[in-house]
Amino acid sequence: MIAQTPPMPPSLPGPSALDPVFDPLDPVIRVTPAQVLAVLAQGEVETHGLLPYSSNYNFLVTVKEGDVQAPAVYKPRRGESPLWDFARGTLCLRERAAYVVSEALGWDLVPPTVLRKGPEGLGSVQFFVDALPDDHYFTVREDARHAETLRRLALFDAVINNADRKSGHCLVDRRGRLWAIDHGICFHEEHKLRTVIWEFADQPISPDLLADLAEFHAVLADPTHPTAQEIQRLLRPGETHALADRVAVLVDDGVYPSPLPHRRNFPWPPI
């Protein structure tokens, strides 16, 4: 939800609440995800401070465009901690790439995310999900309301080769919608899948999700497609080829991946 100035309410629902309705008696404008992206990409970024418990410099910000403002998380490139297995300065690019892939698949798992310059330079800016503080994957995995979303999320992590799907990287907003965040260490060309979501291992992928994967593979194979072109700009050539290969394997095998023997298959810490 995006609030009209002044001021931003202390508690905001996540973007699942967005729709093009405005009540003049309510200081909240409900808008479409496309409008959220426009605000995040073009608005003025006001920093409120660092988010706690982050391994990188992640800022809670407000992005203001005209009379509207959106809460967001700003992850500048210059605040990324060096990693031995991921190229330096690429985590923010991977955050945007994860959103692009989620949208291309039509799965709507990742909050609206843009890549832009902010007060600390180039970085990703993602709409802030006002999540229920006690809810995460381990607490909601038995809830039937999230079953289909979790099936999509397990496949999504296999597609993007997510090296860090912790339980706490699954958020539930105040309207009960599940979101996936923190995708800075994804898309490596070597197998890096580490996740807490393994309950679907070796199960058949449903026909509708297989169709989504096949359509996305066709997009990646088309060098003129805008989505393929953006992914090529965000990732290295070897990573884009590996992405297409992972999708092809999922389509051909038709089953969810399973943990590999003698590999680290779970993130640490798990929450």
Secondary structure, 3 states (H helix, E strand, C coil): CEEECCCCCCCCCCHHHCCCEECCCCCEEECCHHHHHHHHHHCEEEEEEECCCCCCCCEEEEEEECCEEEEEEEEEHHHCCCCCCCCCCCHHHHHHHHHHHHHHHCCCCCCCEEEEEECCEEEEEEECCCECCCCCHHHHCCCHHHHHHHHHHHHHHHHHCCCCECHHHEEEECCCCEEECCCCCCCCCCCCCCECCCCCCCCECCHHHHHHHHHHHHHHCCCCCHHHHHHHHHCCHHHHHHHHHHHHHHHHHCECCCCCCCCCCCCCCCC
